[in-house]
Amino acid sequence: MHQPAASPCPESEIRYWYEHIAYRSLTAAGSEIDKIERHSARTPAEAIRQIRLSVRALTATLPPEELRRALSWAEGGGCVGAVAALHRGEPCGFSLSHHRAWLEWTVHPYYAFHTPETRQLPLLPR
């Protein structure tokens, strides 16, 4: 997804949707989701910072190979490349195995629309 030259609506701006999904096993399907976290960030750097904080919190419990991958991404070029991808309008992500679980972090750019209160319809009682 490349960012268009102009916003589709004057009341919109680009935001970044962050998701962290923890699966119960390495071969998990959608029904084996253990935890989901979702946030909206104003900037690519803010979204990637959420991933870096989450990955760093796991480093004490990761096996050596996953620890190397985690630190390489969080402290090295991986997170820089992810910020660059988001600035280009492309999604990015990172994943790790942790004990017997599979962890995924993704960030996607999206348009956040702001509707002035004068344009909103009133809520009707049911």
MOPAC internal coordinates of N, CA, C and O (Angstrom, degrees):
PM7 1SCF
backbone

  N    0.0000 0     0.00 0     0.00 0    0    0    0
  C    1.4426 1     0.00 0     0.00 0    1    0    0
  C    1.5171 1   107.62 1     0.00 0    2    1    0
  O    1.2310 1   120.02 1   -60.19 1    3    2    1
  N    1.2973 1   117.57 1   119.81 1    3    2    1
  C    1.4587 1   121.44 1   175.92 1    5    3    2
  C    1.5133 1   108.75 1  -102.41 1    6    5    3
  O    1.2310 1   121.11 1   -36.46 1    7    6    5
  N    1.3187 1   115.48 1   143.54 1    7    6    5
  C    1.4522 1   119.56 1  -178.58 1    9    7    6
  C    1.5192 1   109.85 1   -68.41 1   10    9    7
  O    1.2310 1   119.92 1   -49.05 1   11   10    9
  N    1.3107 1   117.75 1   130.95 1   11   10    9
  C    1.4548 1   120.00 1   175.95 1   13   11   10
  C    1.5240 1   110.04 1   -69.17 1   14   13   11
  O    1.2310 1   121.21 1   -20.55 1   15   14   13
  N    1.3142 1   115.29 1   159.45 1   15   14   13
  C    1.4666 1   120.65 1  -178.40 1   17   15   14
  C    1.5180 1   111.39 1   -64.33 1   18   17   15
  O    1.2310 1   120.39 1   143.35 1   19   18   17
  N    1.3042 1   116.85 1   -36.65 1   19   18   17
  C    1.4646 1   120.02 1  -178.14 1   21   19   18
  C    1.5206 1   109.20 1  -127.61 1   22   21   19
  O    1.2310 1   121.15 1   -28.25 1   23   22   21
  N    1.2892 1   115.41 1   151.75 1   23   22   21
  C    1.4505 1   121.57 1   177.76 1   25   23   22
  C    1.5313 1   109.15 1   -68.15 1   26   25   23
  O    1.2310 1   119.42 1   -36.94 1   27   26   25
  N    1.3543 1   118.71 1   143.06 1   27   26   25
  C    1.4589 1   120.31 1  -179.88 1   29   27   26
  C    1.5250 1   113.12 1   -68.97 1   30   29   27
  O    1.2310 1   120.12 1   165.88 1   31   30   29
  N    1.2937 1   117.38 1   -14.12 1   31   30   29
  C    1.4598 1   121.76 1  -176.77 1   33   31   30
  C    1.5239 1   107.92 1  -150.11 1   34   33   31
  O    1.2310 1   119.89 1   -43.90 1   35   34   33
  N    1.3107 1   117.82 1   136.10 1   35   34   33
  C    1.4647 1   118.97 1  -178.34 1   37   35   34
  C    1.5286 1   114.09 1   -60.37 1   38   37   35
  O    1.2310 1   119.91 1   155.39 1   39   38   37
  N    1.3252 1   117.78 1   -24.61 1   39   38   37
  C    1.4616 1   120.94 1  -178.93 1   41   39   38
  C    1.5287 1   112.51 1   -91.30 1   42   41   39
  O    1.2310 1   119.39 1  -162.68 1   43   42   41
  N    1.3328 1   118.77 1    17.32 1   43   42   41
  C    1.4587 1   120.36 1  -177.64 1   45   43   42
  C    1.5250 1   111.14 1  -114.98 1   46   45   43
  O    1.2310 1   121.81 1   -20.22 1   47   46   45
  N    1.3224 1   114.15 1   159.78 1   47   46   45
  C    1.4549 1   121.05 1   174.60 1   49   47   46
  C    1.5248 1   107.70 1  -149.78 1   50   49   47
  O    1.2310 1   120.62 1   -20.89 1   51   50   49
  N    1.3169 1   116.43 1   159.11 1   51   50   49
  C    1.4529 1   120.08 1  -179.68 1   53   51   50
  C    1.5260 1   109.00 1   -82.06 1   54   53   51
  O    1.2310 1   121.40 1   -49.91 1   55   54   53
  N    1.3274 1   114.92 1   130.09 1   55   54   53
  C    1.4646 1   123.08 1   173.87 1   57   55   54
  C    1.5257 1   107.37 1  -124.22 1   58   57   55
  O    1.2310 1   120.66 1    -2.25 1   59   58   57
  N    1.3165 1   116.34 1   177.75 1   59   58   57
  C    1.4636 1   121.44 1  -174.19 1   61   59   58
  C    1.5275 1   109.35 1  -131.41 1   62   61   59
  O    1.2310 1   121.25 1   -61.25 1   63   62   61
  N    1.3411 1   115.22 1   118.75 1   63   62   61
  C    1.4562 1   122.81 1  -176.26 1   65   63   62
  C    1.5198 1   108.70 1   -91.83 1   66   65   63
  O    1.2310 1   120.84 1   -62.80 1   67   66   65
  N    1.3373 1   115.99 1   117.20 1   67   66   65
  C    1.4553 1   124.02 1  -177.83 1   69   67   66
  C    1.5228 1   108.92 1  -103.48 1   70   69   67
  O    1.2310 1   120.33 1   -47.40 1   71   70   69
  N    1.3351 1   116.97 1   132.60 1   71   70   69
  C    1.4616 1   121.23 1   174.45 1   73   71   70
  C    1.5205 1   109.74 1  -133.40 1   74   73   71
  O    1.2310 1   121.13 1   -41.90 1   75   74   73
  N    1.3222 1   115.44 1   138.10 1   75   74   73
  C    1.4591 1   121.98 1   172.41 1   77   75   74
  C    1.5162 1   105.89 1  -123.51 1   78   77   75
  O    1.2310 1   120.84 1   -60.11 1   79   78   77
  N    1.3365 1   115.99 1   119.89 1   79   78   77
  C    1.4611 1   121.25 1  -179.43 1   81   79   78
  C    1.5195 1   108.29 1  -119.39 1   82   81   79
  O    1.2310 1   120.71 1   -50.58 1   83   82   81
  N    1.3244 1   116.26 1   129.42 1   83   82   81
  C    1.4626 1   122.61 1   175.87 1   85   83   82
  C    1.5270 1   108.02 1  -110.60 1   86   85   83
  O    1.2310 1   120.95 1   -60.54 1   87   86   85
  N    1.3310 1   115.79 1   119.46 1   87   86   85
  C    1.4620 1   121.93 1   176.62 1   89   87   86
  C    1.5250 1   108.60 1   -95.87 1   90   89   87
  O    1.2310 1   120.32 1   -31.60 1   91   90   89
  N    1.3179 1   116.99 1   148.40 1   91   90   89
  C    1.4693 1   121.36 1  -176.89 1   93   91   90
  C    1.5212 1   113.29 1   -68.94 1   94   93   91
  O    1.2310 1   119.74 1   155.51 1   95   94   93
  N    1.3264 1   118.11 1   -24.49 1   95   94   93
  C    1.4650 1   120.34 1  -178.77 1   97   95   94
  C    1.5210 1   110.01 1  -143.84 1   98   97   95
  O    1.2310 1   120.92 1   -11.13 1   99   98   97
  N    1.3208 1   115.85 1   168.87 1   99   98   97
  C    1.4635 1   121.02 1  -179.82 1  101   99   98
  C    1.5202 1   112.03 1   -69.54 1  102  101   99
  O    1.2310 1   120.06 1   157.23 1  103  102  101
  N    1.3163 1   117.50 1   -22.77 1  103  102  101
  C    1.4660 1   121.60 1  -179.25 1  105  103  102
  C    1.5249 1   111.23 1  -109.34 1  106  105  103
  O    1.2310 1   120.48 1  -154.81 1  107  106  105
  N    1.2989 1   116.69 1    25.19 1  107  106  105
  C    1.4660 1   122.00 1  -173.31 1  109  107  106
  C    1.5147 1   112.61 1   -66.47 1  110  109  107
  O    1.2310 1   122.07 1   -33.97 1  111  110  109
  N    1.3045 1   113.65 1   146.03 1  111  110  109
  C    1.4634 1   121.31 1   171.33 1  113  111  110
  C    1.5259 1   107.45 1  -102.53 1  114  113  111
  O    1.2310 1   120.53 1    -0.25 1  115  114  113
  N    1.3169 1   116.60 1   179.75 1  115  114  113
  C    1.4554 1   121.17 1  -177.41 1  117  115  114
  C    1.5162 1   114.81 1   -56.03 1  118  117  115
  O    1.2310 1   120.12 1   151.49 1  119  118  117
  N    1.3254 1   117.37 1   -28.51 1  119  118  117
  C    1.4631 1   120.03 1  -178.58 1  121  119  118
  C    1.5283 1   112.54 1   -78.51 1  122  121  119
  O    1.2310 1   120.02 1   171.30 1  123  122  121
  N    1.3171 1   117.56 1    -8.70 1  123  122  121
  C    1.4631 1   121.06 1  -178.09 1  125  123  122
  C    1.5231 1   112.13 1  -103.37 1  126  125  123
  O    1.2310 1   120.56 1  -150.51 1  127  126  125
  N    1.3102 1   116.54 1    29.49 1  127  126  125
  C    1.4612 1   120.58 1   178.82 1  129  127  126
  C    1.5241 1   108.75 1   -76.85 1  130  129  127
  O    1.2310 1   121.22 1   -51.22 1  131  130  129
  N    1.3144 1   115.28 1   128.78 1  131  130  129
  C    1.4561 1   121.34 1   179.98 1  133  131  130
  C    1.5234 1   111.90 1   -91.90 1  134  133  131
  O    1.2310 1   120.50 1   141.25 1  135  134  133
  N    1.3440 1   116.64 1   -38.75 1  135  134  133
  C    1.4634 1   120.34 1  -175.40 1  137  135  134
  C    1.5243 1   109.58 1  -155.14 1  138  137  135
  O    1.2310 1   120.85 1   -36.62 1  139  138  137
  N    1.3252 1   115.98 1   143.38 1  139  138  137
  C    1.4657 1   121.69 1   174.22 1  141  139  138
  C    1.5227 1   108.07 1  -132.65 1  142  141  139
  O    1.2310 1   120.95 1   -48.31 1  143  142  141
  N    1.3212 1   115.79 1   131.69 1  143  142  141
  C    1.4664 1   122.02 1   172.11 1  145  143  142
  C    1.5174 1   107.22 1  -120.23 1  146  145  143
  O    1.2310 1   120.42 1   -42.36 1  147  146  145
  N    1.3207 1   116.81 1   137.64 1  147  146  145
  C    1.4657 1   121.36 1   178.62 1  149  147  146
  C    1.5193 1   109.45 1  -136.18 1  150  149  147
  O    1.2310 1   121.41 1   -40.80 1  151  150  149
  N    1.3266 1   114.90 1   139.20 1  151  150  149
  C    1.4624 1   120.66 1   178.50 1  153  151  150
  C    1.5185 1   108.77 1  -147.23 1  154  153  151
  O    1.2310 1   120.86 1   -21.74 1  155  154  153
  N    1.2934 1   115.95 1   158.26 1  155  154  153
  C    1.4575 1   121.96 1   171.33 1  157  155  154
  C    1.5206 1   107.25 1  -112.13 1  158  157  155
  O    1.2310 1   120.71 1   -45.07 1  159  158  157
  N    1.3256 1   116.24 1   134.93 1  159  158  157
  C    1.4621 1   121.45 1   179.66 1  161  159  158
  C    1.5202 1   109.24 1  -118.91 1  162  161  159
  O    1.2310 1   120.76 1   -29.49 1  163  162  161
  N    1.3131 1   116.15 1   150.51 1  163  162  161
  C    1.4653 1   121.06 1  -179.85 1  165  163  162
  C    1.5271 1   112.58 1   -80.78 1  166  165  163
  O    1.2310 1   120.15 1   152.40 1  167  166  165
  N    1.3380 1   117.31 1   -27.60 1  167  166  165
  C    1.4677 1   120.58 1  -176.38 1  169  167  166
  C    1.5205 1   110.33 1  -132.65 1  170  169  167
  O    1.2310 1   119.95 1   -22.09 1  171  170  169
  N    1.3449 1   117.71 1   157.91 1  171  170  169
  C    1.4608 1   120.21 1   174.05 1  173  171  170
  C    1.5294 1   112.21 1   -58.28 1  174  173  171
  O    1.2310 1   120.32 1   138.31 1  175  174  173
  N    1.3247 1   117.00 1   -41.69 1  175  174  173
  C    1.4672 1   120.49 1  -178.95 1  177  175  174
  C    1.5272 1   111.59 1   -61.89 1  178  177  175
  O    1.2310 1   120.20 1   140.59 1  179  178  177
  N    1.3188 1   117.22 1   -39.41 1  179  178  177
  C    1.4658 1   121.37 1   178.88 1  181  179  178
  C    1.5283 1   110.87 1   -65.06 1  182  181  179
  O    1.2310 1   120.10 1   138.70 1  183  182  181
  N    1.3242 1   117.41 1   -41.30 1  183  182  181
  C    1.4676 1   121.28 1   179.36 1  185  183  182
  C    1.5282 1   110.92 1   -65.53 1  186  185  183
  O    1.2310 1   120.14 1   134.83 1  187  186  185
  N    1.3238 1   117.34 1   -45.17 1  187  186  185
  C    1.4630 1   121.13 1  -179.22 1  189  187  186
  C    1.5240 1   110.46 1   -68.70 1  190  189  187
  O    1.2310 1   120.24 1   147.58 1  191  190  189
  N    1.3092 1   117.14 1   -32.42 1  191  190  189
  C    1.4684 1   120.37 1   176.43 1  193  191  190
  C    1.5282 1   110.38 1   -59.53 1  194  193  191
  O    1.2310 1   119.93 1   141.64 1  195  194  193
  N    1.3423 1   117.74 1   -38.36 1  195  194  193
  C    1.4661 1   121.31 1   177.50 1  197  195  194
  C    1.5285 1   110.83 1   -60.11 1  198  197  195
  O    1.2310 1   120.48 1   137.12 1  199  198  197
  N    1.3350 1   116.69 1   -42.88 1  199  198  197
  C    1.4669 1   120.20 1   178.75 1  201  199  198
  C    1.5220 1   109.90 1   -65.56 1  202  201  199
  O    1.2310 1   120.29 1   133.29 1  203  202  201
  N    1.3228 1   117.05 1   -46.71 1  203  202  201
  C    1.4655 1   120.61 1  -178.71 1  205  203  202
  C    1.5301 1   111.47 1   -58.14 1  206  205  203
  O    1.2310 1   120.21 1   136.81 1  207  206  205
  N    1.3251 1   117.21 1   -43.19 1  207  206  205
  C    1.4678 1   120.40 1   178.62 1  209  207  206
  C    1.5274 1   111.39 1   -62.93 1  210  209  207
  O    1.2310 1   120.74 1   137.21 1  211  210  209
  N    1.3178 1   116.18 1   -42.79 1  211  210  209
  C    1.4550 1   121.22 1  -179.63 1  213  211  210
  C    1.5292 1   111.13 1   -65.42 1  214  213  211
  O    1.2310 1   120.30 1   136.81 1  215  214  213
  N    1.3346 1   117.03 1   -43.19 1  215  214  213
  C    1.4687 1   121.51 1   179.54 1  217  215  214
  C    1.5260 1   110.20 1   -66.24 1  218  217  215
  O    1.2310 1   120.06 1   135.03 1  219  218  217
  N    1.3163 1   117.50 1   -44.97 1  219  218  217
  C    1.4731 1   120.71 1   179.64 1  221  219  218
  C    1.5285 1   112.03 1   -60.14 1  222  221  219
  O    1.2310 1   120.25 1   146.28 1  223  222  221
  N    1.3164 1   117.13 1   -33.72 1  223  222  221
  C    1.4663 1   120.59 1   179.92 1  225  223  222
  C    1.5280 1   112.10 1   -65.27 1  226  225  223
  O    1.2310 1   120.12 1   160.21 1  227  226  225
  N    1.3245 1   117.37 1   -19.79 1  227  226  225
  C    1.4660 1   121.76 1  -178.33 1  229  227  226
  C    1.5217 1   113.64 1   -94.36 1  230  229  227
  O    1.2310 1   119.35 1   167.65 1  231  230  229
  N    1.3135 1   118.85 1   -12.35 1  231  230  229
  C    1.4691 1   121.08 1  -168.20 1  233  231  230
  C    1.5242 1   113.90 1   -57.77 1  234  233  231
  O    1.2310 1   118.98 1   147.13 1  235  234  233
  N    1.3118 1   119.56 1   -32.87 1  235  234  233
  C    1.4675 1   121.33 1  -178.80 1  237  235  234
  C    1.5246 1   112.42 1   -68.19 1  238  237  235
  O    1.2310 1   119.87 1   160.66 1  239  238  237
  N    1.3256 1   117.85 1   -19.34 1  239  238  237
  C    1.4663 1   120.79 1  -175.38 1  241  239  238
  C    1.5236 1   113.58 1  -112.39 1  242  241  239
  O    1.2310 1   119.85 1  -173.87 1  243  242  241
  N    1.3290 1   117.90 1     6.13 1  243  242  241
  C    1.4662 1   120.67 1  -178.08 1  245  243  242
  C    1.5250 1   111.65 1   -88.35 1  246  245  243
  O    1.2310 1   120.15 1   -34.02 1  247  246  245
  N    1.3467 1   117.32 1   145.98 1  247  246  245
  C    1.4647 1   119.89 1   172.13 1  249  247  246
  C    1.5347 1   109.61 1   -67.32 1  250  249  247
  O    1.2310 1   119.47 1   -18.60 1  251  250  249
  N    1.3389 1   118.62 1   161.40 1  251  250  249
  C    1.4746 1   121.61 1  -172.84 1  253  251  250
  C    1.5296 1   115.35 1   -52.66 1  254  253  251
  O    1.2310 1   119.58 1   135.07 1  255  254  253
  N    1.3162 1   118.41 1   -44.93 1  255  254  253
  C    1.4725 1   119.95 1  -177.74 1  257  255  254
  C    1.5284 1   111.60 1   -66.97 1  258  257  255
  O    1.2310 1   120.42 1   136.69 1  259  258  257
  N    1.3172 1   116.80 1   -43.31 1  259  258  257
  C    1.4649 1   120.04 1   178.26 1  261  259  258
  C    1.5300 1   111.03 1   -69.41 1  262  261  259
  O    1.2310 1   120.24 1   147.23 1  263  262  261
  N    1.3268 1   117.15 1   -32.77 1  263  262  261
  C    1.4625 1   120.76 1   176.12 1  265  263  262
  C    1.5244 1   110.03 1   -62.61 1  266  265  263
  O    1.2310 1   120.61 1   136.05 1  267  266  265
  N    1.3299 1   116.44 1   -43.95 1  267  266  265
  C    1.4638 1   120.65 1   178.06 1  269  267  266
  C    1.5235 1   110.48 1   -60.51 1  270  269  267
  O    1.2310 1   120.18 1   133.29 1  271  270  269
  N    1.3258 1   117.25 1   -46.71 1  271  270  269
  C    1.4669 1   121.44 1   179.01 1  273  271  270
  C    1.5275 1   111.17 1   -61.69 1  274  273  271
  O    1.2310 1   120.90 1   135.88 1  275  274  273
  N    1.3319 1   115.89 1   -44.12 1  275  274  273
  C    1.4687 1   120.30 1  -177.92 1  277  275  274
  C    1.5256 1   111.26 1   -62.79 1  278  277  275
  O    1.2310 1   120.56 1   132.26 1  279  278  277
  N    1.3272 1   116.53 1   -47.74 1  279  278  277
  C    1.4672 1   119.74 1  -179.18 1  281  279  278
  C    1.5193 1   111.60 1   -68.49 1  282  281  279
  O    1.2310 1   120.40 1   144.18 1  283  282  281
  N    1.3262 1   116.85 1   -35.82 1  283  282  281
  C    1.4638 1   120.36 1   177.74 1  285  283  282
  C    1.5270 1   110.30 1   -62.05 1  286  285  283
  O    1.2310 1   120.56 1   139.11 1  287  286  285
  N    1.3261 1   116.54 1   -40.89 1  287  286  285
  C    1.4594 1   119.55 1   179.85 1  289  287  286
  C    1.5259 1   111.30 1   -74.53 1  290  289  287
  O    1.2310 1   120.40 1   131.02 1  291  290  289
  N    1.3368 1   116.84 1   -48.98 1  291  290  289
  C    1.4668 1   120.87 1  -173.31 1  293  291  290
  C    1.5240 1   113.09 1   -72.32 1  294  293  291
  O    1.2310 1   120.14 1   146.05 1  295  294  293
  N    1.3156 1   117.34 1   -33.95 1  295  294  293
  C    1.4613 1   120.68 1  -176.00 1  297  295  294
  C    1.5236 1   112.93 1  -109.97 1  298  297  295
  O    1.2310 1   120.42 1   169.20 1  299  298  297
  N    1.3119 1   116.80 1   -10.80 1  299  298  297
  C    1.4582 1   120.60 1  -176.76 1  301  299  298
  C    1.5142 1   112.46 1  -110.37 1  302  301  299
  O    1.2310 1   121.45 1    35.93 1  303  302  301
  N    1.3151 1   114.84 1  -144.07 1  303  302  301
  C    1.4530 1   120.86 1  -173.54 1  305  303  302
  C    1.5103 1   116.33 1   -76.23 1  306  305  303
  O    1.2310 1   119.93 1   163.54 1  307  306  305
  N    1.3265 1   117.73 1   -16.46 1  307  306  305
  C    1.4611 1   119.59 1  -177.29 1  309  307  306
  C    1.5092 1   113.62 1   -60.36 1  310  309  307
  O    1.2310 1   120.76 1   134.30 1  311  310  309
  N    1.3100 1   116.15 1   -45.70 1  311  310  309
  C    1.4690 1   118.71 1  -178.35 1  313  311  310
  C    1.5243 1   111.08 1   -72.29 1  314  313  311
  O    1.2310 1   120.05 1   150.25 1  315  314  313
  N    1.3320 1   117.50 1   -29.75 1  315  314  313
  C    1.4692 1   120.66 1   177.35 1  317  315  314
  C    1.5289 1   109.63 1   -66.58 1  318  317  315
  O    1.2310 1   120.72 1   136.48 1  319  318  317
  N    1.3322 1   116.24 1   -43.52 1  319  318  317
  C    1.4592 1   120.67 1   177.12 1  321  319  318
  C    1.5184 1   112.18 1   -63.74 1  322  321  319
  O    1.2310 1   120.50 1   144.72 1  323  322  321
  N    1.3305 1   116.65 1   -35.28 1  323  322  321
  C    1.4662 1   120.76 1   178.84 1  325  323  322
  C    1.5262 1   111.05 1   -66.84 1  326  325  323
  O    1.2310 1   120.24 1   137.59 1  327  326  325
  N    1.3210 1   117.14 1   -42.41 1  327  326  325
  C    1.4698 1   120.51 1   177.18 1  329  327  326
  C    1.5223 1   109.85 1   -62.16 1  330  329  327
  O    1.2310 1   120.56 1   137.69 1  331  330  329
  N    1.3322 1   116.53 1   -42.31 1  331  330  329
  C    1.4691 1   120.72 1   179.12 1  333  331  330
  C    1.5269 1   110.94 1   -62.51 1  334  333  331
  O    1.2310 1   120.20 1   137.36 1  335  334  333
  N    1.3347 1   117.22 1   -42.64 1  335  334  333
  C    1.4686 1   120.65 1   178.68 1  337  335  334
  C    1.5249 1   110.62 1   -60.35 1  338  337  335
  O    1.2310 1   119.99 1   136.87 1  339  338  337
  N    1.3139 1   117.62 1   -43.13 1  339  338  337
  C    1.4654 1   120.71 1   179.40 1  341  339  338
  C    1.5212 1   111.59 1   -64.68 1  342  341  339
  O    1.2310 1   120.26 1   142.11 1  343  342  341
  N    1.3216 1   117.12 1   -37.89 1  343  342  341
  C    1.4676 1   119.95 1   176.49 1  345  343  342
  C    1.5339 1   111.07 1   -64.02 1  346  345  343
  O    1.2310 1   120.35 1   151.45 1  347  346  345
  N    1.3377 1   116.93 1   -28.55 1  347  346  345
  C    1.4717 1   121.23 1   176.88 1  349  347  346
  C    1.5229 1   111.76 1   -82.74 1  350  349  347
  O    1.2310 1   120.25 1   176.23 1  351  350  349
  N    1.3327 1   117.13 1    -3.77 1  351  350  349
  C    1.4544 1   120.70 1  -179.31 1  353  351  350
  C    1.5121 1   113.55 1    87.21 1  354  353  351
  O    1.2310 1   119.93 1  -164.57 1  355  354  353
  N    1.3231 1   117.74 1    15.43 1  355  354  353
  C    1.4592 1   122.67 1  -179.11 1  357  355  354
  C    1.5261 1   110.22 1  -102.43 1  358  357  355
  O    1.2310 1   119.99 1   -32.47 1  359  358  357
  N    1.3342 1   117.62 1   147.53 1  359  358  357
  C    1.4639 1   119.90 1   175.58 1  361  359  358
  C    1.5274 1   110.33 1   -74.24 1  362  361  359
  O    1.2310 1   120.42 1   -17.60 1  363  362  361
  N    1.3077 1   116.79 1   162.40 1  363  362  361
  C    1.4614 1   120.62 1   176.54 1  365  363  362
  C    1.5213 1   108.51 1  -147.15 1  366  365  363
  O    1.2310 1   121.01 1   -11.75 1  367  366  365
  N    1.3271 1   115.67 1   168.25 1  367  366  365
  C    1.4483 1   119.22 1   179.44 1  369  367  366
  C    1.5068 1   112.45 1  -168.38 1  370  369  367
  O    1.2310 1   121.47 1    -5.15 1  371  370  369
  N    1.3203 1   114.78 1   174.85 1  371  370  369
  C    1.4592 1   123.04 1   178.88 1  373  371  370
  C    1.5197 1   106.96 1  -152.49 1  374  373  371
  O    1.2310 1   120.38 1   -32.01 1  375  374  373
  N    1.3325 1   116.87 1   147.99 1  375  374  373
  C    1.4630 1   120.41 1   178.93 1  377  375  374
  C    1.5243 1   110.39 1  -142.70 1  378  377  375
  O    1.2310 1   121.02 1   -26.50 1  379  378  377
  N    1.3170 1   115.65 1   153.50 1  379  378  377
  C    1.4659 1   123.63 1  -179.51 1  381  379  378
  C    1.5164 1   109.84 1  -145.02 1  382  381  379
  O    1.2310 1   121.05 1   -27.39 1  383  382  381
  N    1.3388 1   115.60 1   152.61 1  383  382  381
  C    1.4588 1   118.89 1   165.98 1  385  383  382
  C    1.5230 1   106.66 1   -96.51 1  386  385  383
  O    1.2310 1   121.15 1   -42.04 1  387  386  385
  N    1.3085 1   115.40 1   137.96 1  387  386  385
  C    1.4699 1   121.36 1  -176.96 1  389  387  386
  C    1.5154 1   107.36 1  -136.71 1  390  389  387
  O    1.2310 1   120.62 1   -70.70 1  391  390  389
  N    1.3323 1   116.42 1   109.30 1  391  390  389
  C    1.4616 1   122.61 1  -171.10 1  393  391  390
  C    1.5287 1   106.69 1    57.72 1  394  393  391
  O    1.2310 1   119.29 1    62.61 1  395  394  393
  N    1.3020 1   118.97 1  -117.39 1  395  394  393
  C    1.4706 1   120.30 1   177.52 1  397  395  394
  C    1.5203 1   112.12 1  -106.28 1  398  397  395
  O    1.2310 1   120.34 1  -168.45 1  399  398  397
  N    1.3044 1   116.95 1    11.55 1  399  398  397
  C    1.4692 1   121.54 1  -178.02 1  401  399  398
  C    1.5257 1   111.01 1  -101.60 1  402  401  399
  O    1.2310 1   121.19 1   -17.72 1  403  402  401
  N    1.3305 1   115.33 1   162.28 1  403  402  401
  C    1.4630 1   122.74 1   176.29 1  405  403  402
  C    1.5211 1   107.55 1  -119.87 1  406  405  403
  O    1.2310 1   120.68 1   -54.25 1  407  406  405
  N    1.3335 1   116.30 1   125.75 1  407  406  405
  C    1.4595 1   122.05 1  -177.13 1  409  407  406
  C    1.5170 1   109.91 1  -114.28 1  410  409  407
  O    1.2310 1   120.57 1   -46.46 1  411  410  409
  N    1.3195 1   116.52 1   133.54 1  411  410  409
  C    1.4704 1   121.67 1   178.50 1  413  411  410
  C    1.5171 1   109.71 1  -128.95 1  414  413  411
  O    1.2310 1   121.43 1   -41.29 1  415  414  413
  N    1.3259 1   114.87 1   138.71 1  415  414  413
  C    1.4593 1   122.48 1   173.02 1  417  415  414
  C    1.5219 1   107.09 1  -123.39 1  418  417  415
  O    1.2310 1   119.71 1   -49.03 1  419  418  417
  N    1.3112 1   118.16 1   130.97 1  419  418  417
  C    1.4650 1   121.41 1   177.16 1  421  419  418
  C    1.5254 1   109.60 1  -135.53 1  422  421  419
  O    1.2310 1   121.44 1   -28.09 1  423  422  421
  N    1.3295 1   114.86 1   151.91 1  423  422  421
  C    1.4602 1   121.53 1   174.71 1  425  423  422
  C    1.5201 1   107.59 1  -135.99 1  426  425  423
  O    1.2310 1   120.53 1   -47.81 1  427  426  425
  N    1.3396 1   116.59 1   132.19 1  427  426  425
  C    1.4607 1   123.21 1   179.20 1  429  427  426
  C    1.5191 1   109.52 1  -128.18 1  430  429  427
  O    1.2310 1   119.75 1   -46.05 1  431  430  429
  N    1.3333 1   118.08 1   133.95 1  431  430  429
  C    1.4689 1   119.27 1   172.44 1  433  431  430
  C    1.5341 1   109.53 1   -71.53 1  434  433  431
  O    1.2310 1   120.25 1   -32.80 1  435  434  433
  N    1.3092 1   117.12 1   147.20 1  435  434  433
  C    1.4613 1   121.40 1   175.63 1  437  435  434
  C    1.5264 1   108.65 1  -152.15 1  438  437  435
  O    1.2310 1   121.21 1   -18.81 1  439  438  437
  N    1.3218 1   115.29 1   161.19 1  439  438  437
  C    1.4576 1   120.25 1   175.92 1  441  439  438
  C    1.5210 1   109.37 1   -89.34 1  442  441  439
  O    1.2310 1   120.72 1   -53.48 1  443  442  441
  N    1.3084 1   116.22 1   126.52 1  443  442  441
  C    1.4636 1   121.99 1   173.91 1  445  443  442
  C    1.5224 1   106.91 1   -98.60 1  446  445  443
  O    1.2310 1   120.65 1   -58.14 1  447  446  445
  N    1.3158 1   116.35 1   121.86 1  447  446  445
  C    1.4555 1   121.44 1  -178.60 1  449  447  446
  C    1.5149 1   110.11 1   -98.17 1  450  449  447
  O    1.2310 1   121.05 1   -46.13 1  451  450  449
  N    1.2861 1   115.59 1   133.87 1  451  450  449
  C    1.4595 1   121.97 1   177.92 1  453  451  450
  C    1.5236 1   107.53 1  -111.19 1  454  453  451
  O    1.2310 1   120.94 1   -61.04 1  455  454  453
  N    1.3031 1   115.80 1   118.96 1  455  454  453
  C    1.4530 1   120.81 1  -179.43 1  457  455  454
  C    1.5188 1   108.63 1  -105.02 1  458  457  455
  O    1.2310 1   120.43 1   -59.82 1  459  458  457
  N    1.3225 1   116.79 1   120.18 1  459  458  457
  C    1.4665 1   118.61 1   177.36 1  461  459  458
  C    1.5272 1   110.25 1   -58.58 1  462  461  459
  O    1.2310 1   120.57 1   -33.23 1  463  462  461
  N    1.2940 1   116.52 1   146.77 1  463  462  461
  C    1.4620 1   121.45 1  -176.90 1  465  463  462
  C    1.5271 1   112.00 1   -57.76 1  466  465  463
  O    1.2310 1   120.01 1   149.27 1  467  466  465
  N    1.3157 1   117.58 1   -30.73 1  467  466  465
  C    1.4652 1   120.56 1  -179.12 1  469  467  466
  C    1.5219 1   111.94 1   -68.32 1  470  469  467
  O    1.2310 1   119.97 1   161.16 1  471  470  469
  N    1.3412 1   117.66 1   -18.84 1  471  470  469
  C    1.4682 1   120.81 1  -179.98 1  473  471  470
  C    1.5212 1   112.78 1   -97.14 1  474  473  471
  O    1.2310 1   119.81 1   173.60 1  475  474  473
  N    1.3014 1   117.96 1    -6.40 1  475  474  473
  C    1.4538 1   120.42 1  -177.72 1  477  475  474
  C    1.5197 1   110.26 1   -81.56 1  478  477  475
  O    1.2310 1   121.28 1   -36.33 1  479  478  477
  N    1.3127 1   115.16 1   143.67 1  479  478  477
  C    1.4616 1   120.66 1   177.27 1  481  479  478
  C    1.5214 1   109.20 1   -83.08 1  482  481  479
  O    1.2310 1   120.22 1   -35.03 1  483  482  481
  N    1.3138 1   117.19 1   144.97 1  483  482  481
  C    1.4712 1   118.80 1   178.10 1  485  483  482
  C    1.5257 1   110.00 1   -70.18 1  486  485  483
  O    1.2310 1   120.71 1   -29.99 1  487  486  485
  N    1.3111 1   116.24 1   150.01 1  487  486  485
  C    1.4581 1   120.85 1   175.61 1  489  487  486
  C    1.5150 1   108.94 1   -78.93 1  490  489  487
  O    1.2310 1   121.07 1   -44.70 1  491  490  489
  N    1.3151 1   115.56 1   135.30 1  491  490  489
  C    1.4613 1   120.40 1   179.85 1  493  491  490
  C    1.5193 1   109.40 1  -101.08 1  494  493  491
  O    1.2310 1   119.98 1   -37.63 1  495  494  493
  N    1.3186 1   117.64 1   142.37 1  495  494  493
  C    1.4688 1   119.06 1   177.19 1  497  495  494
  C    1.5219 1   109.70 1   -67.19 1  498  497  495
  O    1.2310 1   120.99 1   -27.65 1  499  498  497
  N    1.3090 1   115.72 1   152.35 1  499  498  497
  C    1.4769 1   120.71 1  -179.65 1  501  499  498
  C    1.4910 1   111.55 1   -79.55 1  502  501  499
  O    1.2310 1   120.10 1   180.00 1  503  502  501

